[in-house]
């Protein structure tokens, strides 16, 4: 059938086009074979002749067959990652371009389950109790130069050159951990409910506490500056943390951002709790041994001891009244209802008196008065009564240590003290007497201060899913600061320089001119040094103090010894015993011209008569110091006058003109009896006899290495030990 309207060539156009293309392709292939110079790409090889196109394929096949038949296998190596890459799961790898796919939130180690459910109950912040039994004691010594090498930040508070003499104030407080536990367990009045146990006790760690002491904050109030001028208005400042010692508050601020960070940080702080609660004082190279304030006061002068006894007696009276009130309430309280399980066994009842009373067992420190419940809850009354008895036990122990007798308590025997010492190492929330130390390195010599402290713990409500509004604000801060303690008694830091007139006499037939004797003191290399001056009118109060053989460290050699860890294990110097000194001459602190020189003997040897064995110094103690220290006072002796006393007797007074033009009147009978003079004079006598082995381990305690921390658990029960002394 003939198609209408379509020509024949149009009907076969597609067949014609296909034929032309086929002929062209055959021609191109034929041309390649005819020319013989055509090449092709095979694998990674270019320009392979067509005749040998299958050769690379055959070669690769033979290589693969050889690997299959081989007896040994070389597995592929794992890719190498840097430390950063390992910690950040491939942070060093090239960043992929293009869209990112969300794989979920980052993993959080021990992340608490905040969940999406908002807490239905209302809660209240627990009240952190105030520390009690505050003590403050001044202490001065020469800091070991190795401390400055190990802790360069000490340079800000130490002298520029050796010896590194430093005056500080050491502080002691006690904290009732059981009172903090009671605050966590308490069922508040009103709509608020007790805190869930899991918020402050870790269910996965066998009952370990999730609450710990993060730090202790101390405030200092200036009462009288060194110049004696009363400051205008309050002068209260925060005591800076101790350089070179752990700072829990800073570590917490640097590492805690959410609730998931809390358990890890609590574990870390609990591991170094002793260093946070009782930071050790620095190692010293010369000076009196550092002692806790309570020990120092117990051994101190009668005036200071009497002052402390009066403070403790004032604390004792209200505690006894509270005990009597609670005993009456306990007797009148109705029978106890079925107890709600709080996870804690109630503490045993202590009875004052006898060896079973708090004076012989674990004791607590006085805390703020505990309010007695109006509801008549028998268990709560019993808990408050036991705590009050523990407080009384602490006070009684301190009074008995000061030589006082306390009604209802037997003297503490060594066995009871050991038992109380063991109790002091109990966990925070089980310890009624956590010992706290602090050291103020910024107190100025000659100034008078007082101190108070508060305890900072982590907030159990931090970052919880609390209700919006006021409840949400309770968990906004990660730390919880407690109440401030009472102020310590005012404490005066001994001045670095002082002078006293020790005798004075008017002109007479024997001495036509008035004369006087003065003693000038300066703290130098761990002890006070004294120059004794005979004065006539117009004389300047100045002379030189004699020094024993003293040396300071070659800091380069010392740094090398510290680096190698050989400090304290090198050659042992001779260990002289305490020299003997001839009796004091009237009006003098040291032997007169006719007295025999000090005699020093060495254990196990007898030195020749009149000779003193040389001290064998460590190699790093190579720089000798002069044998005399010039001392002077900007004052001129003018005259002596005699004045009557209330008893009708006459006493002499020395008149001096100071550098600022003012007159100073010194009464020898009064000055030589002051507590300050006795301390400085005693220090000067000890300083003349120094010559200890400065390389002995007991003389230089190397700062604690993590994992090798020494046991600084206070000896004795109750308030423990802390602070400073000397």
C-alpha positions in Angstrom: 0.0 0.0 0.0 1.4 3.3 -1.0 1.7 5.9 1.8 0.1 9.1 0.9 2.1 12.3 1.1 5.5 10.7 2.1 8.4 10.4 -0.3 10.5 7.1 -0.5 13.7 8.7 0.7 12.0 10.1 3.7 10.6 6.6 4.6 14.2 5.1 4.7 16.2 8.1 6.2 16.9 6.4 9.6 18.2 3.2 7.9 20.6 5.3 5.7 21.9 7.2 8.8 22.6 4.0 10.7 24.5 2.5 7.8 26.7 5.5 7.4 27.7 5.5 11.1 28.5 1.7 11.0 30.7 2.1 7.9 32.6 5.0 9.7 33.2 2.9 12.8 34.5 -0.1 10.8 36.8 2.3 8.9 38.2 3.8 12.1 39.0 0.4 13.7 40.5 -0.9 10.5 42.7 2.2 10.3 44.1 1.5 13.7 45.1 -2.0 12.8 46.5 -0.9 9.5 48.7 1.9 11.1 50.0 -0.3 13.9 50.8 2.7 16.2 47.6 2.9 18.2 47.7 2.7 22.0 45.2 2.2 24.9 45.1 2.9 28.7 45.0 -0.3 30.8 44.7 0.2 34.6 47.2 2.8 35.7 49.3 2.4 32.6 49.0 4.8 29.7 49.8 4.3 25.9 49.7 0.5 26.0 49.9 -0.9 22.4 46.8 -2.8 21.4 48.7 -5.9 20.7 49.8 -6.2 24.3 46.7 -4.8 25.9 46.0 -8.0 27.9 49.6 -8.2 29.3 49.0 -5.9 32.4 45.9 -7.8 33.2 47.7 -11.2 33.1 50.5 -9.7 35.3 48.0 -8.4 38.0 46.3 -11.8 38.0 49.6 -13.7 38.6 50.5 -11.3 41.5 47.1 -11.8 43.1 47.4 -15.6 42.7 50.9 -15.4 44.4 49.5 -13.6 47.5 46.7 -16.1 47.7 49.1 -19.0 47.8 51.6 -17.3 50.2 52.3 -19.0 53.6 52.5 -15.6 55.5 49.9 -12.8 55.6 50.7 -9.1 56.2 47.5 -7.6 57.7 46.8 -4.0 57.0 48.1 -1.6 59.7 45.7 0.4 61.9 45.8 4.1 61.2 47.9 6.2 63.7 46.2 8.8 65.8 47.8 11.6 67.8 46.8 12.1 71.5 44.5 14.9 70.5 42.9 12.6 67.9 42.4 9.9 70.4 40.8 12.2 73.0 38.5 14.0 70.5 37.6 10.9 68.5 39.3 12.0 65.3 39.6 15.7 65.7 42.9 15.6 63.7 41.1 14.1 60.7 40.2 16.4 57.8 36.8 17.9 58.3 34.2 16.5 55.8 32.5 19.1 53.6 28.9 19.0 52.8 25.8 18.6 55.0 26.3 17.3 58.5 24.2 14.5 60.0 23.2 14.8 63.7 24.2 11.7 65.6 22.9 12.7 69.0 24.4 14.6 72.0 28.0 14.1 73.0 28.7 11.3 75.5 28.9 12.5 79.1 30.8 10.4 81.6 28.6 9.7 84.7 26.0 12.1 83.3 23.2 12.4 85.8 19.8 11.7 84.5 18.2 15.1 84.5 15.4 13.8 82.5 12.5 15.8 81.1 10.3 15.4 84.1 10.1 18.5 86.3 10.2 17.8 90.0 6.7 18.0 91.4 7.8 18.6 95.0 9.2 21.8 96.4 12.6 21.7 98.3 14.7 24.0 100.5 18.4 24.6 100.6 20.1 22.8 103.5 21.7 25.1 106.1 25.5 24.6 106.2 26.5 25.0 109.8 29.1 27.5 110.9 32.6 26.4 112.0 33.2 26.6 115.7 36.1 27.0 118.2 38.0 29.6 116.1 41.7 30.1 117.1 44.3 32.4 115.6 48.0 32.3 116.5 51.0 34.2 114.9 54.0 32.3 113.7 57.3 33.4 112.2 60.1 31.4 110.5 62.4 31.2 107.5 60.8 29.4 104.7 62.9 26.8 103.0 64.1 28.1 99.6 63.2 24.7 98.0 59.5 25.8 98.5 60.1 28.8 96.3 61.8 26.7 93.6 58.9 24.2 93.6 56.2 26.9 93.8 57.3 30.1 91.9 54.0 31.7 92.9 55.4 32.1 96.4 57.7 34.9 95.1 54.8 37.3 95.5 54.6 36.8 99.3 58.3 36.1 100.2 61.3 38.5 100.5 63.3 39.0 97.3 66.5 37.5 98.7 67.4 34.8 101.3 66.7 34.3 104.1 63.0 34.0 103.3 61.7 35.2 106.7 57.9 35.3 106.9 55.4 36.2 109.5 52.0 34.6 109.2 48.8 33.9 111.2 47.7 30.3 111.4 44.0 29.6 112.0 42.1 26.6 113.4 38.4 25.9 113.2 36.2 22.8 113.7 33.2 21.8 111.5 30.4 19.5 112.5 29.8 17.1 109.6 27.0 15.3 111.4 25.1 18.6 111.6 25.4 19.0 107.9 24.0 15.5 107.4 21.1 16.4 109.7 20.4 19.5 107.5 20.3 17.3 104.4 17.9 14.9 106.1 15.6 17.4 107.7 12.0 17.5 106.7 11.3 21.3 106.4 8.1 22.8 107.7 5.5 23.8 105.1 5.2 22.6 101.6 8.9 21.8 101.2 9.9 18.1 101.3 13.2 16.4 102.3 15.9 16.2 99.7 15.9 12.9 97.8 18.5 10.6 99.2 20.0 10.0 95.7 20.8 13.7 95.4 23.5 13.6 98.2 24.2 9.9 98.5 25.6 8.0 95.5 23.6 4.8 95.0 26.3 3.3 92.8 29.2 3.8 95.2 28.1 1.9 98.3 26.7 4.9 100.1 29.5 7.3 99.3 28.7 11.0 99.9 27.9 13.2 97.0 28.5 16.2 99.3 32.0 17.4 100.1 33.9 20.4 101.4 35.1 22.3 98.3 36.9 25.0 100.3 37.1 27.2 103.4 36.7 30.9 103.0 38.4 33.1 105.6 37.9 36.8 106.3 40.3 39.1 108.2 39.4 42.3 110.0 42.1 44.9 110.7 41.7 46.2 114.3 45.0 48.1 114.7 47.6 48.6 111.9 51.3 48.4 112.6 51.5 52.2 113.1 49.0 52.0 116.0 46.4 54.3 114.4 42.9 53.0 114.7 41.4 52.5 111.2 38.3 54.5 110.2 35.4 52.1 109.7 35.5 48.4 109.1 38.5 47.0 107.3 37.5 43.4 106.4 39.2 41.6 103.5 39.1 38.0 102.2 42.2 36.0 103.0 43.9 34.8 99.8 44.3 31.1 99.2 47.7 29.7 100.2 50.1 29.7 97.2 51.4 26.3 96.2 48.6 24.4 97.9 45.5 22.8 96.4 42.7 25.3 95.7 39.4 23.3 95.6 37.3 26.4 94.9 39.3 27.2 91.8 39.3 23.7 90.5 35.6 23.5 91.0 35.0 26.8 89.1 37.3 25.6 86.2 35.7 22.2 85.8 32.0 22.2 86.8 29.5 23.4 84.3 26.6 21.0 84.7 25.3 18.3 86.9 27.2 15.7 84.9 30.5 17.2 86.1 29.7 17.0 89.8 30.3 13.3 90.6 33.7 13.3 89.0 34.8 16.5 90.8 33.4 15.4 94.1 35.5 12.2 93.8 38.6 14.3 93.0 38.1 16.7 95.9 37.3 13.8 98.3 40.7 12.2 97.4 42.5 15.4 98.5 40.2 16.3 101.4 43.1 16.6 103.9 44.9 19.1 101.7 41.8 21.2 101.3 40.7 21.1 104.9 44.2 21.2 106.4 46.7 22.7 104.0 50.2 22.0 105.4 52.4 24.9 106.4 55.5 25.4 104.3 58.7 23.6 105.0 61.1 25.8 107.0 64.9 25.9 107.0 65.3 27.8 110.3 62.9 28.8 113.1 60.7 27.2 115.7 58.7 24.2 114.8 55.3 24.9 113.4 52.5 23.8 115.8 48.7 23.8 115.5 47.1 26.8 117.4 45.5 24.6 120.0 48.8 23.0 120.8 50.6 26.3 120.9 48.0 27.9 123.1 48.1 24.9 125.5 51.9 25.5 125.8 51.8 29.3 125.6 52.1 32.0 128.2 49.6 32.1 131.0 47.9 35.3 129.8 46.9 33.7 126.4 45.9 30.4 128.1 43.7 32.3 130.6 42.1 34.1 127.7 41.3 30.8 125.9 39.9 29.3 129.1 37.5 32.2 129.5 36.3 31.8 125.9 35.6 28.1 126.4 33.8 28.7 129.7 31.5 31.2 128.0 30.8 28.5 125.3 30.2 25.8 127.9 27.4 27.6 129.8 24.8 27.8 127.0 25.5 24.3 125.9 24.7 22.9 129.3 21.5 25.0 129.4 20.5 23.5 126.0 21.2 20.0 127.2 19.0 20.5 130.3 16.2 21.9 128.1 16.4 19.1 125.6 16.4 16.4 128.3 13.2 17.9 129.7 11.6 18.0 126.2 12.7 14.4 125.6 11.1 13.2 128.8 7.8 15.0 128.0 7.7 14.0 124.4 5.0 11.4 123.3 5.9 7.9 122.3 7.7 7.8 119.0 5.6 7.0 115.9 6.8 4.4 113.3 10.0 6.0 112.0 10.4 6.9 108.3 13.3 5.1 106.8 16.0 7.7 106.2 18.8 5.3 105.5 20.7 6.2 108.7 20.9 4.6 112.1 20.3 7.1 114.9 23.4 8.0 116.9 23.9 6.4 120.3 23.1 8.4 123.3 26.1 9.8 125.2 26.0 10.5 128.8 28.3 13.2 130.3 30.8 11.9 132.8 32.7 8.7 133.1 34.8 7.0 130.4 31.7 6.5 128.3 30.9 10.2 128.0 31.8 12.5 125.2 35.0 13.6 127.1 36.5 10.2 126.3 35.0 9.3 122.9 34.5 11.0 119.6 33.6 14.6 120.1 32.1 17.5 118.2 32.8 21.1 118.0 30.4 23.7 119.3 28.0 24.9 116.6 25.3 27.4 116.5 22.4 26.6 118.8 20.1 24.0 117.4 16.4 25.0 117.5 14.3 22.5 119.4 11.3 21.3 117.5 7.9 22.5 118.5 6.2 19.3 117.3 7.7 17.2 120.0 9.3 14.8 117.6 11.1 12.4 119.9 13.7 11.3 117.4 14.6 14.8 116.5 14.9 15.8 120.1 17.2 12.8 120.7 19.4 13.7 117.8 19.7 17.3 118.9 20.4 16.2 122.5 23.2 13.9 121.3 24.7 16.7 119.3 24.7 19.0 122.2 26.4 16.5 124.4 29.1 16.0 121.7 29.6 19.8 121.7 30.0 19.8 125.4 32.5 17.0 125.0 34.6 19.1 122.7 34.6 22.0 125.0 35.5 19.8 128.0 38.4 18.2 126.1 39.9 21.6 125.3 39.4 22.9 128.8 41.1 19.8 130.3 44.0 20.2 127.8 44.5 23.7 129.3 44.6 22.2 132.8 41.0 22.8 133.8 38.6 20.4 135.4 35.2 20.0 133.9 32.1 18.8 135.9 31.0 15.3 134.7 34.1 14.5 132.7 37.1 12.3 133.6 40.6 13.4 132.4 41.3 12.1 128.9 43.5 9.1 128.9 45.8 8.1 126.0 43.5 5.2 124.9 40.5 7.6 124.7 42.6 10.1 122.8 43.6 7.4 120.3 40.0 6.4 119.8 39.0 10.0 119.2 41.8 10.4 116.8 40.5 7.5 114.8 37.1 9.0 114.8 38.5 12.3 113.3 39.3 10.4 110.1 35.6 9.4 109.6 33.8 10.5 106.4 32.6 14.1 106.3 28.9 13.5 107.1 29.9 11.0 109.9 32.5 13.2 111.6 31.3 15.6 114.3 34.7 17.4 114.4 36.3 18.0 111.1 39.5 19.9 111.7 40.1 23.0 109.4 43.3 24.9 109.0 44.1 28.2 107.2 47.1 30.4 107.0 47.2 34.2 106.4 50.4 35.2 104.6 49.3 38.9 104.1 49.1 39.9 107.8 51.5 42.7 108.5 54.0 42.4 111.4 52.9 44.6 114.3 49.2 44.6 113.1 46.3 43.3 115.2 43.6 41.3 113.5 40.7 38.9 114.0 39.4 36.2 111.7 36.2 34.2 110.9 35.6 31.4 108.4 32.8 29.6 106.6 32.6 26.3 104.8 31.7 25.9 101.1 30.2 22.7 99.9 28.6 21.6 96.6 24.9 22.3 96.2 22.8 19.1 96.0 20.1 21.1 94.1 22.5 22.3 91.4 21.1 21.8 87.8 18.2 19.7 88.9 14.9 19.9 87.0 13.2 22.1 89.5 10.0 24.0 89.0 10.3 27.4 87.4 10.5 30.5 89.6 12.0 30.5 93.0 12.5 26.8 93.0 14.6 27.0 89.8 16.8 29.6 91.4 17.8 27.2 94.2 19.7 25.1 91.7 21.3 27.9 89.8 24.5 28.0 91.8 26.8 24.9 92.0 28.2 25.9 95.4 26.6 26.4 98.8 28.2 28.7 101.3 27.6 28.2 105.0 27.2 30.5 107.9 30.2 32.5 109.2 31.9 31.4 112.4 32.4 33.7 115.4 35.4 36.0 115.2 38.6 34.8 116.8 40.1 36.7 119.7 42.3 39.6 118.5 45.8 38.5 117.6 48.8 40.7 117.2 51.5 39.7 114.8 54.9 40.1 116.4 56.9 42.9 114.8 60.0 42.2 112.8 61.9 45.0 114.7 61.5 46.2 118.3 63.6 47.7 121.1 63.3 47.8 124.9 65.0 49.8 127.6 66.1 47.2 130.2 67.7 49.5 132.8 68.0 53.3 133.5 69.7 55.3 136.2 70.0 59.0 136.9 73.3 60.7 137.4 75.0 60.1 140.8 78.2 60.6 142.6 79.6 57.4 140.9 78.2 58.1 137.5 78.0 61.8 136.8 75.9 61.3 133.7 72.6 59.4 133.4 72.9 56.1 131.6 70.6 53.3 130.3 70.8 49.9 128.6 68.6 49.0 125.6 68.1 45.8 123.6 67.4 46.0 119.9 65.7 43.0 118.2 65.3 42.1 114.6 63.9 38.9 113.1 66.5 37.3 110.9 66.9 33.8 109.5 64.2 32.2 111.6 64.9 33.8 115.0 65.2 37.2 116.6 68.7 38.6 116.9 69.6 41.1 119.6 72.1 43.9 120.1 72.6 45.2 123.6 73.5 48.9 123.8 74.9 51.0 126.6 73.5 54.6 126.3 74.5 58.0 127.5 72.8 61.2 126.6 73.2 61.9 122.8 73.9 58.3 121.9 72.0 56.7 119.0 70.4 53.3 119.8 72.5 51.2 117.5 74.9 48.3 117.7 75.6 44.9 115.9 74.0 41.6 116.9 76.4 38.6 116.9 75.3 35.7 114.7 76.2 32.0 114.8 77.6 30.3 111.7 74.9 30.8 109.1 74.7 30.0 105.4 72.1 30.4 102.7 71.5 28.2 99.7 73.1 28.3 96.3 69.8 28.4 94.4 71.3 26.8 91.3 72.7 23.8 93.2 69.5 23.6 95.3 67.3 23.6 92.1 69.4 20.7 90.7 69.1 18.8 94.0 65.3 19.3 93.9 65.2 18.2 90.3 67.2 15.0 91.0 65.2 14.3 94.1 68.3 14.1 96.2 67.4 16.8 98.7 67.6 15.4 102.2 69.5 12.3 101.3 72.9 13.7 100.8 75.8 13.8 103.3 74.5 14.2 106.8 75.9 17.1 108.7 77.1 16.8 112.3 74.1 17.0 114.7 75.2 19.1 117.7 73.2 18.9 120.8 71.7 22.0 122.3 74.6 24.1 123.6 74.7 25.2 127.2 74.9 28.9 128.1 76.3 30.4 131.2 73.9 32.1 133.6 72.5 35.5 132.7 74.3 38.6 134.1 72.1 41.2 135.8 70.5 43.3 133.1 71.8 41.2 130.3 70.4 38.4 128.2 73.6 36.6 127.3 76.8 35.8 129.4 78.9 38.7 130.4 82.6 39.3 129.4 83.9 36.9 132.0 81.6 34.0 131.2 82.7 30.8 129.5 81.7 30.4 125.8 79.0 28.0 124.9 80.1 24.3 124.8 78.7 22.2 122.0 79.1 18.4 122.0 78.3 15.9 119.3 76.6 12.6 120.1 79.2 9.8 120.1 82.2 12.1 120.3 84.0 14.4 122.8 85.4 17.6 121.3 88.6 19.0 122.6 88.2 21.4 125.5 87.2 24.9 124.4 86.6 23.8 120.8 83.3 23.5 118.9 83.0 21.0 116.1 82.4 22.6 112.7 79.0 22.1 111.1 79.1 20.0 107.9 76.8 21.7 105.5 75.1 20.2 102.5 76.7 21.0 99.2 73.9 23.4 98.2 74.4 25.4 101.4 77.5 27.1 100.3 77.0 30.8 100.7 78.3 32.1 104.1 76.7 35.0 105.9 78.4 37.6 108.0 79.0 36.9 111.7 77.3 40.2 112.8 74.0 42.0 111.9 73.9 45.8 112.3 70.8 46.9 114.2 69.6 50.4 114.9 66.6 52.4 116.0 65.9 55.9 114.8 66.0 57.2 118.4 68.5 59.2 120.5 68.8 58.7 124.3 68.2 62.0 126.1 67.8 61.6 129.9 66.5 59.6 132.8 63.9 60.8 135.3 62.6 59.2 138.5 58.9 59.2 139.1 56.9 57.9 142.2 54.6 54.9 141.9 51.3 54.2 143.5 53.0 52.1 146.1 55.3 55.1 147.1 58.4 53.6 145.5 60.3 55.5 142.8 61.0 54.1 139.4 63.3 55.3 136.6 62.2 56.2 133.1 64.3 56.7 130.1 63.5 59.6 127.7 64.4 59.2 124.0 63.7 61.4 121.0 62.5 59.6 118.0 63.3 60.4 114.4 60.0 62.2 113.9 60.7 64.5 116.8 58.4 62.9 119.3 59.5 61.9 122.8 59.3 58.3 123.9 59.3 57.3 127.6 60.5 53.8 128.4 60.1 52.2 131.9 62.6 49.3 132.3 60.6 47.7 135.1 57.5 47.5 132.8 59.2 46.6 129.5 61.2 43.7 130.7 58.0 42.0 132.0 55.9 42.2 128.9 55.0 39.0 127.0 56.5 40.4 123.8 59.8 41.0 125.4 59.9 37.5 126.9 59.1 35.9 123.5 61.7 37.9 121.6 64.4 37.4 124.3 63.7 33.6 124.3 63.8 33.4 120.5 67.2 35.3 120.5 68.7 32.8 123.0 67.6 29.9 120.9 68.8 31.6 117.7 72.3 31.9 119.1 72.5 28.1 119.5 71.1 27.2 116.1 73.2 24.8 113.9 70.7 22.1 113.1 71.1 19.8 110.2 69.1 21.5 107.5 69.2 18.5 105.2 67.5 16.0 107.6 64.1 14.8 106.3 62.5 15.8 109.6 64.0 19.3 109.2 62.8 19.7 105.6 59.6 18.0 104.7 59.4 17.8 101.0 56.0 19.0 99.7 53.5 16.2 99.3 53.5 14.3 96.0 50.1 13.1 94.8 49.7 9.5 95.9 52.3 9.8 98.6 50.5 12.3 100.8 51.6 12.2 104.4 49.0 11.5 107.1 48.0 14.8 108.6 45.1 13.5 110.5 45.0 15.5 113.7 46.0 13.6 116.8 43.4 13.4 119.5 39.7 13.6 119.2 37.2 16.4 119.2 38.3 19.6 117.6 41.5 18.1 116.2 44.5 20.3 115.4 45.1 23.2 113.1 46.4 26.6 112.7 49.9 27.7 113.6 52.1 28.4 116.5 55.7 28.5 117.4 
